[in-house]
Amino acid sequence: MAITKWLNYEFQTSSTTTEKFVDFFKDLKKYIKTNLPEGAELVNFTKNHFCGSGFVKKGDKYVYISISDVRFFKDEWYNKMLIRTAKHDKDFTGGANGFTDLPNLKKEIENMIE
């Protein structure tokens, strides 16, 4: 799994998004897209300064996912990703917060949308 190359990586603090974070976020997005429940799609997965969030949609059900700032919460993107139900792809408040690690993300999404 290519995404694991980013484990223990020390992201540089910067007032602008770094090239390394852009590369990391592309790898993360690709990993998530290829590890979704059947029939689900990743929508509005957006890179922010050094964090990111988006939605997974299957039918009329949505799940919100978010990673913390990778500079200050080392490997939390892998070990503790925020996940919760949502009403639509602009619902940033959604259901109750839950957490999962990246390897179990697909299973947790399935549990929320099935």
OpenMM code with the backbone's topology and positions (N, CA, C; nanometers):
from openmm import Vec3, app, unit

residues = "MET ALA ILE THR LYS TRP LEU ASN TYR GLU PHE GLN THR SER SER THR THR THR GLU LYS PHE VAL ASP PHE PHE LYS ASP LEU LYS LYS TYR ILE LYS THR ASN LEU PRO GLU GLY ALA GLU LEU VAL ASN PHE THR LYS ASN HIS PHE CYS GLY SER GLY PHE VAL LYS LYS GLY ASP LYS TYR VAL TYR ILE SER ILE SER ASP VAL ARG PHE PHE LYS ASP GLU TRP TYR ASN LYS MET LEU ILE ARG THR ALA LYS HIS ASP LYS ASP PHE THR GLY GLY ALA ASN GLY PHE THR ASP LEU PRO ASN LEU LYS LYS GLU ILE GLU ASN MET ILE GLU".split()
positions = [
    Vec3(0.0858, -0.1176, 0.0000),
    Vec3(0.0000, 0.0000, 0.0000),
    Vec3(0.0903, 0.1239, 0.0000),
    Vec3(0.0885, 0.1991, -0.1072),
    Vec3(0.1762, 0.3157, -0.1244),
    Vec3(0.1508, 0.4254, -0.0212),
    Vec3(0.0322, 0.4326, 0.0310),
    Vec3(0.0003, 0.5396, 0.1256),
    Vec3(0.0841, 0.5280, 0.2534),
    Vec3(0.1269, 0.4080, 0.2881),
    Vec3(0.2035, 0.3899, 0.4114),
    Vec3(0.3417, 0.4546, 0.4047),
    Vec3(0.3871, 0.4914, 0.2866),
    Vec3(0.5162, 0.5609, 0.2775),
    Vec3(0.5120, 0.6947, 0.3512),
    Vec3(0.3909, 0.7470, 0.3766),
    Vec3(0.3759, 0.8753, 0.4456),
    Vec3(0.3706, 0.8616, 0.5976),
    Vec3(0.3651, 0.7393, 0.6474),
    Vec3(0.3662, 0.7209, 0.7928),
    Vec3(0.4993, 0.7709, 0.8493),
    Vec3(0.4930, 0.8394, 0.9594),
    Vec3(0.6089, 0.8984, 1.0281),
    Vec3(0.6745, 1.0124, 0.9513),
    Vec3(0.6112, 1.0587, 0.8447),
    Vec3(0.6678, 1.1701, 0.7688),
    Vec3(0.6486, 1.3007, 0.8469),
    Vec3(0.7510, 1.3820, 0.8543),
    Vec3(0.7452, 1.5114, 0.9226),
    Vec3(0.7129, 1.6198, 0.8196),
    Vec3(0.5885, 1.6643, 0.8167),
    Vec3(0.5497, 1.7702, 0.7238),
    Vec3(0.6029, 1.9043, 0.7729),
    Vec3(0.6612, 1.9780, 0.6823),
    Vec3(0.7191, 2.1088, 0.7132),
    Vec3(0.6078, 2.2102, 0.7397),
    Vec3(0.6249, 2.2904, 0.8433),
    Vec3(0.5317, 2.3986, 0.8703),
    Vec3(0.5595, 2.5119, 0.7730),
    Vec3(0.4529, 2.5663, 0.7171),
    Vec3(0.4677, 2.6709, 0.6168),
    Vec3(0.3407, 2.7547, 0.6133),
    Vec3(0.3531, 2.8788, 0.5696),
    Vec3(0.2345, 2.9636, 0.5557),
    Vec3(0.1568, 2.9292, 0.4292),
    Vec3(0.2179, 2.8522, 0.3406),
    Vec3(0.1496, 2.8036, 0.2205),
    Vec3(0.1561, 2.6515, 0.2193),
    Vec3(0.0655, 2.5903, 0.1510),
    Vec3(0.0646, 2.4452, 0.1392),
    Vec3(0.1907, 2.4005, 0.0653),
    Vec3(0.2583, 2.3017, 0.1199),
    Vec3(0.3827, 2.2553, 0.0589),
    Vec3(0.3576, 2.1525, -0.0509),
    Vec3(0.4557, 2.1370, -0.1365),
    Vec3(0.4480, 2.0387, -0.2450),
    Vec3(0.4348, 1.8971, -0.1886),
    Vec3(0.5029, 1.8697, -0.0775),
    Vec3(0.4945, 1.7368, -0.0154),
    Vec3(0.3532, 1.7078, 0.0348),
    Vec3(0.2862, 1.8090, 0.0914),
    Vec3(0.1482, 1.7868, 0.1356),
    Vec3(0.0569, 1.7634, 0.0163),
    Vec3(0.0774, 1.8363, -0.0910),
    Vec3(-0.0018, 1.8158, -0.2131),
    Vec3(0.0160, 1.6722, -0.2623),
    Vec3(0.1398, 1.6241, -0.2657),
    Vec3(0.1665, 1.4861, -0.3083),
    Vec3(0.0999, 1.3856, -0.2144),
    Vec3(0.1138, 1.4093, -0.0844),
    Vec3(0.0498, 1.3225, 0.0141),
    Vec3(-0.1011, 1.3181, -0.0075),
    Vec3(-0.1629, 1.4351, -0.0243),
    Vec3(-0.3085, 1.4410, -0.0365),
    Vec3(-0.3566, 1.3694, -0.1614),
    Vec3(-0.2809, 1.3788, -0.2696),
    Vec3(-0.3150, 1.3044, -0.3921),
    Vec3(-0.3118, 1.1543, -0.3657),
    Vec3(-0.2081, 1.1085, -0.2957),
    Vec3(-0.1981, 0.9662, -0.2623),
    Vec3(-0.3130, 0.9221, -0.1708),
    Vec3(-0.3466, 1.0051, -0.0730),
    Vec3(-0.4559, 0.9719, 0.0184),
    Vec3(-0.5884, 0.9640, -0.0566),
    Vec3(-0.6143, 1.0609, -0.1414),
    Vec3(-0.7378, 1.0632, -0.2187),
    Vec3(-0.7483, 0.9393, -0.3082),
    Vec3(-0.6387, 0.9049, -0.3729),
    Vec3(-0.6368, 0.7861, -0.4590),
    Vec3(-0.6637, 0.6605, -0.3773),
    Vec3(-0.6004, 0.6506, -0.2602),
    Vec3(-0.6218, 0.5347, -0.1738),
    Vec3(-0.7688, 0.5236, -0.1342),
    Vec3(-0.8263, 0.6329, -0.0895),
    Vec3(-0.9666, 0.6295, -0.0464),
    Vec3(-1.0573, 0.5921, -0.1629),
    Vec3(-1.0365, 0.6543, -0.2788),
    Vec3(-1.1203, 0.6248, -0.3963),
    Vec3(-1.1177, 0.4776, -0.4337),
    Vec3(-1.0030, 0.4138, -0.4185),
    Vec3(-0.9909, 0.2734, -0.4589),
    Vec3(-1.0248, 0.1765, -0.3462),
    Vec3(-1.0618, 0.2277, -0.2298),
    Vec3(-1.0958, 0.1425, -0.1156),
    Vec3(-1.2304, 0.1808, -0.0556),
    Vec3(-1.3273, 0.2015, -0.1423),
    Vec3(-1.4632, 0.2341, -0.0984),
    Vec3(-1.5548, 0.1134, -0.1157),
    Vec3(-1.6653, 0.1113, -0.0423),
    Vec3(-1.7640, 0.0054, -0.0644),
    Vec3(-1.8136, 0.0095, -0.2088),
    Vec3(-1.8526, -0.1038, -0.2597),
    Vec3(-1.9032, -0.1113, -0.3969),
    Vec3(-2.0226, -0.0181, -0.4143),
    Vec3(-2.0197, 0.0585, -0.5226),
    Vec3(-2.1278, 0.1514, -0.5527),
    Vec3(-2.1136, 0.2875, -0.4857),
    Vec3(-2.0128, 0.3040, -0.4022),
    Vec3(-1.9912, 0.4319, -0.3334),
    Vec3(-1.8913, 0.5163, -0.4131),
    Vec3(-1.9011, 0.6476, -0.3965),
    Vec3(-1.8081, 0.7368, -0.4642),
    Vec3(-1.7617, 0.8462, -0.3681),
    Vec3(-1.6412, 0.8930, -0.3912),
    Vec3(-1.5845, 1.0023, -0.3129),
    Vec3(-1.6246, 1.1332, -0.3797),
    Vec3(-1.6893, 1.2220, -0.3033),
    Vec3(-1.7327, 1.3507, -0.3585),
    Vec3(-1.6808, 1.4641, -0.2710),
    Vec3(-1.6477, 1.5739, -0.3345),
    Vec3(-1.6035, 1.6944, -0.2631),
    Vec3(-1.4932, 1.6675, -0.1619),
    Vec3(-1.3932, 1.5866, -0.1965),
    Vec3(-1.2798, 1.5628, -0.1074),
    Vec3(-1.1789, 1.6727, -0.1335),
    Vec3(-1.1667, 1.7639, -0.0379),
    Vec3(-1.0948, 1.8887, -0.0590),
    Vec3(-0.9727, 1.9001, 0.0313),
    Vec3(-0.8639, 1.9423, -0.0292),
    Vec3(-0.7409, 1.9708, 0.0430),
    Vec3(-0.7525, 2.1112, 0.0988),
    Vec3(-0.7274, 2.1240, 0.2279),
    Vec3(-0.7207, 2.2552, 0.2908),
    Vec3(-0.5736, 2.2868, 0.3165),
    Vec3(-0.5435, 2.3739, 0.4094),
    Vec3(-0.4046, 2.4155, 0.4312),
    Vec3(-0.3134, 2.2945, 0.4551),
    Vec3(-0.3317, 2.2202, 0.5606),
    Vec3(-0.2585, 2.0958, 0.5868),
    Vec3(-0.3521, 1.9895, 0.6442),
    Vec3(-0.4774, 1.9965, 0.6058),
    Vec3(-0.5776, 1.8996, 0.6464),
    Vec3(-0.6716, 1.8799, 0.5280),
    Vec3(-0.7768, 1.8041, 0.5455),
    Vec3(-0.8699, 1.7853, 0.4352),
    Vec3(-0.9951, 1.7140, 0.4801),
    Vec3(-1.0975, 1.7233, 0.3963),
    Vec3(-1.2238, 1.6572, 0.4276),
    Vec3(-1.3045, 1.6375, 0.3009),
    Vec3(-1.4052, 1.5532, 0.3131),
    Vec3(-1.4928, 1.5286, 0.1999),
    Vec3(-1.6032, 1.4327, 0.2373),
    Vec3(-1.6710, 1.3868, 0.1356),
    Vec3(-1.7877, 1.3026, 0.1555),
    Vec3(-1.7801, 1.1788, 0.0677),
    Vec3(-1.8357, 1.0720, 0.1198),
    Vec3(-1.8566, 0.9506, 0.0425),
    Vec3(-2.0064, 0.9382, 0.0246),
    Vec3(-2.0482, 0.9078, -0.0969),
    Vec3(-2.1913, 0.8975, -0.1286),
    Vec3(-2.2210, 0.7598, -0.1851),
    Vec3(-2.3307, 0.7034, -0.1390),
    Vec3(-2.3845, 0.5809, -0.1981),
    Vec3(-2.5351, 0.5950, -0.1987),
    Vec3(-2.5907, 0.6002, -0.3192),
    Vec3(-2.7337, 0.6258, -0.3313),
    Vec3(-2.7642, 0.7631, -0.2765),
    Vec3(-2.8562, 0.7694, -0.1791),
    Vec3(-2.8903, 0.8984, -0.1178),
    Vec3(-2.8304, 0.9130, 0.0223),
    Vec3(-2.7314, 0.8306, 0.0549),
    Vec3(-2.6677, 0.8358, 0.1865),
    Vec3(-2.5265, 0.8925, 0.1739),
    Vec3(-2.4869, 0.9677, 0.2760),
    Vec3(-2.3563, 1.0334, 0.2772),
    Vec3(-2.2827, 1.0059, 0.4070),
    Vec3(-2.1505, 1.0023, 0.3954),
    Vec3(-2.0618, 0.9924, 0.5109),
    Vec3(-1.9566, 1.1010, 0.4946),
    Vec3(-1.9348, 1.1760, 0.6001),
    Vec3(-1.8328, 1.2813, 0.6027),
    Vec3(-1.7050, 1.2224, 0.6609),
    Vec3(-1.5907, 1.2507, 0.5974),
    Vec3(-1.4615, 1.2073, 0.6499),
    Vec3(-1.3675, 1.3274, 0.6556),
    Vec3(-1.2788, 1.3269, 0.7541),
    Vec3(-1.1897, 1.4411, 0.7723),
    Vec3(-1.0584, 1.3959, 0.8356),
    Vec3(-0.9487, 1.4592, 0.7919),
    Vec3(-0.8189, 1.4352, 0.8557),
    Vec3(-0.7722, 1.5640, 0.9218),
    Vec3(-0.7056, 1.5500, 1.0347),
    Vec3(-0.6513, 1.6635, 1.1093),
    Vec3(-0.5262, 1.7168, 1.0417),
    Vec3(-0.4809, 1.8298, 1.0893),
    Vec3(-0.3593, 1.8933, 1.0388),
    Vec3(-0.2409, 1.7969, 1.0540),
    Vec3(-0.1831, 1.7577, 0.9420),
    Vec3(-0.0768, 1.6567, 0.9425),
    Vec3(0.0533, 1.7066, 1.0043),
    Vec3(0.0700, 1.8367, 1.0191),
    Vec3(0.1925, 1.8913, 1.0791),
    Vec3(0.1952, 1.8717, 1.2292),
    Vec3(0.0798, 1.8790, 1.2929),
    Vec3(0.0724, 1.8773, 1.4384),
    Vec3(0.0156, 1.7488, 1.4957),
    Vec3(-0.0501, 1.6697, 1.4129),
    Vec3(-0.1103, 1.5439, 1.4579),
    Vec3(-0.0533, 1.4310, 1.3730),
    Vec3(0.0734, 1.4018, 1.3972),
    Vec3(0.1488, 1.3050, 1.3186),
    Vec3(0.0769, 1.1702, 1.3108),
    Vec3(0.0582, 1.1237, 1.1913),
    Vec3(-0.0037, 0.9943, 1.1589),
    Vec3(-0.1492, 0.9822, 1.2024),
    Vec3(-0.2088, 1.0912, 1.2517),
    Vec3(-0.3507, 1.0849, 1.2868),
    Vec3(-0.4354, 1.0623, 1.1616),
    Vec3(-0.3891, 1.1093, 1.0471),
    Vec3(-0.4589, 1.0847, 0.9202),
    Vec3(-0.4732, 0.9343, 0.8957),
    Vec3(-0.3846, 0.8553, 0.9500),
    Vec3(-0.3861, 0.7105, 0.9324),
    Vec3(-0.4544, 0.6401, 1.0499),
    Vec3(-0.4301, 0.6892, 1.1696),
    Vec3(-0.4755, 0.6204, 1.2911),
    Vec3(-0.6065, 0.6697, 1.3499),
    Vec3(-0.6490, 0.7918, 1.3137),
    Vec3(-0.7687, 0.8477, 1.3774),
    Vec3(-0.8381, 0.9461, 1.2832),
    Vec3(-0.9039, 0.8928, 1.1834),
    Vec3(-0.9774, 0.9745, 1.0872),
    Vec3(-1.1195, 0.9969, 1.1392),
    Vec3(-1.1640, 1.1218, 1.1349),
    Vec3(-1.3005, 1.1546, 1.1755),
    Vec3(-1.3978, 1.1021, 1.0709),
    Vec3(-1.5077, 1.0451, 1.1161),
    Vec3(-1.6095, 0.9907, 1.0258),
    Vec3(-1.7461, 1.0072, 1.0912),
    Vec3(-1.8464, 1.0478, 1.0121),
    Vec3(-1.9836, 1.0594, 1.0644),
    Vec3(-2.0810, 1.0626, 0.9479),
    Vec3(-2.2062, 1.0352, 0.9777),
    Vec3(-2.3095, 1.0421, 0.8748),
    Vec3(-2.3365, 1.1876, 0.8392),
    Vec3(-2.3910, 1.2078, 0.7212),
    Vec3(-2.4261, 1.3422, 0.6748),
    Vec3(-2.5549, 1.3336, 0.5933),
    Vec3(-2.6242, 1.4454, 0.5828),
    Vec3(-2.7495, 1.4499, 0.5060),
    Vec3(-2.7239, 1.4740, 0.3575),
    Vec3(-2.6136, 1.5421, 0.3264),
    Vec3(-2.5782, 1.5749, 0.1883),
    Vec3(-2.4308, 1.6139, 0.1842),
    Vec3(-2.3818, 1.6474, 0.0667),
    Vec3(-2.2387, 1.6742, 0.0526),
    Vec3(-2.1959, 1.8159, 0.0906),
    Vec3(-2.2808, 1.8855, 0.1635),
    Vec3(-2.2452, 2.0156, 0.2210),
    Vec3(-2.2766, 2.0175, 0.3712),
    Vec3(-2.3107, 1.9019, 0.4247),
    Vec3(-2.3478, 1.8886, 0.5664),
    Vec3(-2.2219, 1.8640, 0.6498),
    Vec3(-2.1627, 1.9734, 0.6988),
    Vec3(-2.0394, 1.9624, 0.7749),
    Vec3(-2.0638, 1.9409, 0.9244),
    Vec3(-2.1896, 1.9400, 0.9675),
    Vec3(-2.2195, 1.9155, 1.1086),
    Vec3(-2.2658, 1.7728, 1.1305),
    Vec3(-2.3488, 1.7194, 1.0439),
    Vec3(-2.3860, 1.5790, 1.0395),
    Vec3(-2.4210, 1.5117, 1.1693),
    Vec3(-2.4014, 1.3793, 1.1699),
    Vec3(-2.4318, 1.2965, 1.2860),
    Vec3(-2.3219, 1.3021, 1.3896),
    Vec3(-2.3282, 1.2077, 1.4820),
    Vec3(-2.2296, 1.2012, 1.5907),
    Vec3(-2.0913, 1.1673, 1.5365),
    Vec3(-1.9896, 1.2319, 1.5934),
    Vec3(-1.8525, 1.2043, 1.5523),
    Vec3(-1.8122, 1.0626, 1.5901),
    Vec3(-1.7400, 1.0004, 1.4996),
    Vec3(-1.6774, 0.8718, 1.5244),
    Vec3(-1.5371, 0.8777, 1.4670),
    Vec3(-1.4575, 0.7788, 1.4977),
    Vec3(-1.3212, 0.7756, 1.4471),
    Vec3(-1.2874, 0.6359, 1.4000),
    Vec3(-1.2017, 0.6300, 1.2994),
    Vec3(-1.1537, 0.5024, 1.2482),
    Vec3(-1.0116, 0.5207, 1.1990),
    Vec3(-0.9431, 0.4097, 1.1825),
    Vec3(-0.8131, 0.4184, 1.1176),
    Vec3(-0.8324, 0.3945, 0.9679),
    Vec3(-0.7356, 0.4323, 0.8900),
    Vec3(-0.7486, 0.4234, 0.7447),
    Vec3(-0.7740, 0.2811, 0.6958),
    Vec3(-0.7066, 0.1787, 0.7493),
    Vec3(-0.7338, 0.0430, 0.7023),
    Vec3(-0.8787, -0.0023, 0.7237),
    Vec3(-0.9482, 0.0541, 0.8229),
    Vec3(-1.0873, 0.0145, 0.8503),
    Vec3(-1.1897, 0.1141, 0.7960),
    Vec3(-1.1447, 0.2131, 0.7209),
    Vec3(-1.2356, 0.3153, 0.6695),
    Vec3(-1.3474, 0.2546, 0.5843),
    Vec3(-1.3138, 0.1669, 0.4937),
    Vec3(-1.4141, 0.1058, 0.4052),
    Vec3(-1.5234, 0.0358, 0.4865),
    Vec3(-1.4817, -0.0426, 0.5860),
    Vec3(-1.5762, -0.1156, 0.6703),
    Vec3(-1.6665, -0.0197, 0.7476),
    Vec3(-1.6080, 0.0874, 0.8024),
    Vec3(-1.6875, 0.1835, 0.8775),
    Vec3(-1.7861, 0.2576, 0.7880),
    Vec3(-1.7450, 0.2910, 0.6672),
    Vec3(-1.8372, 0.3546, 0.5724),
    Vec3(-1.9508, 0.2604, 0.5396),
    Vec3(-1.9187, 0.1344, 0.5146),
    Vec3(-2.0230, 0.0344, 0.4856),
    Vec3(-2.1246, 0.0281, 0.6000),
    Vec3(-2.0745, 0.0292, 0.7228),
    Vec3(-2.1629, 0.0236, 0.8390),
    Vec3(-2.2576, 0.1439, 0.8453),
    Vec3(-2.2118, 0.2582, 0.7992),
    Vec3(-2.2928, 0.3796, 0.8069),
    Vec3(-2.3909, 0.3947, 0.6911),
    Vec3(-2.3614, 0.3361, 0.5768),
    Vec3(-2.4479, 0.3597, 0.4609),
    Vec3(-2.5287, 0.2374, 0.4170),
    Vec3(-2.5057, 0.1250, 0.4781),
    Vec3(-2.5825, 0.0062, 0.4390),
    Vec3(-2.7140, -0.0011, 0.5142),
] * unit.nanometer
topology = app.Topology()
chain = topology.addChain("A")
for resn in residues:
    res = topology.addResidue(resn, chain)
    for name in ("N", "CA", "C"):
        topology.addAtom(name, app.Element.getBySymbol(name[0]), res)
